[in-house]
Amino acid sequence: MGVDLIGSENKMVAIVETKNNSKSEIEKSIIKIKKNHKNVKSILKKNSGPKGEFRIKKLELIDGEENTEVIHKENNYLIKIDPRKVYFSSREGTIREKISSEMKAGEKILIMFAGVGPYLVSISKIQPKIKEVIGIENNPIAVKYMEENIRINKIAHLVTPIEGDVNEICKNYSEEFDRIIMPMVYAKNYLDIATKIIKNGGLIYIYMISEENDFKDIDYFVSKFFENSNRKYKILEKNIICLFSPNKYKILVKMEVSK
Ligand SMILES: C[S@@+](CC[C@H](N)C(=O)[O-])C[C@H]1O[C@@H](n2cnc3c(N)ncnc32)[C@H](O)[C@@H]1O
């Protein structure tokens, strides 16, 4: 049984995940959560991982209030979300902090698949001297939350939220980004777009899935991809973000792309 808590002191939502869906196990965990976390107002049971185009988890209300919108405190900023309507993972706060701390003054950054905007917020808070960070997201509800998160974190002067499909919006760009962040496990299908709009020598940070302990499957995919591209690449880092499923890792791959 795993429990994720999202929110802050005033209001939290607990998301419980069970292996065998045992009723008594779920009842025990409800009692334990309510005893240990008095600020938990709703308890949700995770019935599926992220699904469909908008990558939303199936979360069933099993105890407490119907309204599951919370303001989550992560690092030194706030993220407003309703986990039943948009994708959000509190487990990715550490990787967001690591990536954000690498951004440099004057850089132009693109976040594909921006969701409710956690990368826009963390980058702007950690490196407020960036030139601009643009976030593209196709779920209109997530875009509304992204706009709200820009407002509550007071970063409107640094960020541009765009509602739309990465395939369409990126047609408007040329080789102009110092860094592109691609935080979605199917992002490899969009690597061709990223390599066309990254500056020569720019950096791409992409989430990928590996089924191998040495991540050789990722090396293989990337080398095959660049065989058919007019760009060169160098993988600089591979970091485990979290377990994706019992035998698969979610990995952050950082690569330099040049001509
Ligand atoms: C796994 S979520 C990640 C959200 C956010 N980056 C985060 O870390 O919380 C992927 C997001 O990409 C959006 N998305 C999926 N395909 C897209 C596309 N082709 N264009 C724009 N957004 C897309 C989904 O709606 C979803 O919100």
The ligand as an SDF file (V2000), in Angstrom:
LIG
                    3D

 27 29  0  0  0  0  0  0  0  0999 V2000
    2.7770   13.4410  -17.9420 C   0  0  0  0  0  0  0  0  0  0  0  0
    1.9500   14.9860  -18.0340 S   0  0  0  0  0  0  0  0  0  0  0  0
    3.2450   16.0620  -17.4570 C   0  0  0  0  0  0  0  0  0  0  0  0
    2.7640   17.4050  -17.0190 C   0  0  0  0  0  0  0  0  0  0  0  0
    3.8520   18.3020  -16.4150 C   0  0  0  0  0  0  0  0  0  0  0  0
    4.9970   18.4220  -17.3160 N   0  0  0  0  0  0  0  0  0  0  0  0
    4.3110   17.7860  -15.0830 C   0  0  0  0  0  0  0  0  0  0  0  0
    5.4810   17.3800  -14.9840 O   0  0  0  0  0  0  0  0  0  0  0  0
    3.5140   17.7930  -14.1390 O   0  0  0  0  0  0  0  0  0  0  0  0
    1.9310   15.2800  -19.7690 C   0  0  0  0  0  0  0  0  0  0  0  0
    1.0810   16.4730  -20.1710 C   0  0  0  0  0  0  0  0  0  0  0  0
    1.2470   16.6880  -21.5730 O   0  0  0  0  0  0  0  0  0  0  0  0
    0.0070   16.9980  -22.1680 C   0  0  0  0  0  0  0  0  0  0  0  0
    0.1370   16.5920  -23.5810 N   0  0  0  0  0  0  0  0  0  0  0  0
    0.1600   15.3250  -24.0820 C   0  0  0  0  0  0  0  0  0  0  0  0
    0.3450   15.3530  -25.4230 N   0  0  0  0  0  0  0  0  0  0  0  0
    0.4690   16.6630  -25.7710 C   0  0  0  0  0  0  0  0  0  0  0  0
    0.6710   17.3440  -27.0110 C   0  0  0  0  0  0  0  0  0  0  0  0
    0.7950   16.6680  -28.1610 N   0  0  0  0  0  0  0  0  0  0  0  0
    0.7270   18.6960  -26.9990 N   0  0  0  0  0  0  0  0  0  0  0  0
    0.5910   19.3930  -25.8390 C   0  0  0  0  0  0  0  0  0  0  0  0
    0.4040   18.8000  -24.6330 N   0  0  0  0  0  0  0  0  0  0  0  0
    0.3350   17.4640  -24.5950 C   0  0  0  0  0  0  0  0  0  0  0  0
   -1.0250   16.2270  -21.3490 C   0  0  0  0  0  0  0  0  0  0  0  0
   -2.2880   16.8420  -21.3940 O   0  0  0  0  0  0  0  0  0  0  0  0
   -0.4030   16.2780  -19.9450 C   0  0  0  0  0  0  0  0  0  0  0  0
   -0.8950   17.3640  -19.1880 O   0  0  0  0  0  0  0  0  0  0  0  0
  1  2  1  0
  2  3  1  0
  2 10  1  0
  3  4  1  0
  4  5  1  0
  5  6  1  0
  5  7  1  0
  7  8  2  0
  7  9  1  0
 10 11  1  0
 11 12  1  0
 11 26  1  0
 12 13  1  0
 13 14  1  0
 13 24  1  0
 14 15  1  0
 14 23  1  0
 15 16  2  0
 16 17  1  0
 17 18  1  0
 17 23  2  0
 18 19  1  0
 18 20  2  0
 20 21  1  0
 21 22  2  0
 22 23  1  0
 24 25  1  0
 24 26  1  0
 26 27  1  0
M  CHG  2   2   1   9  -1
M  END
$$$$
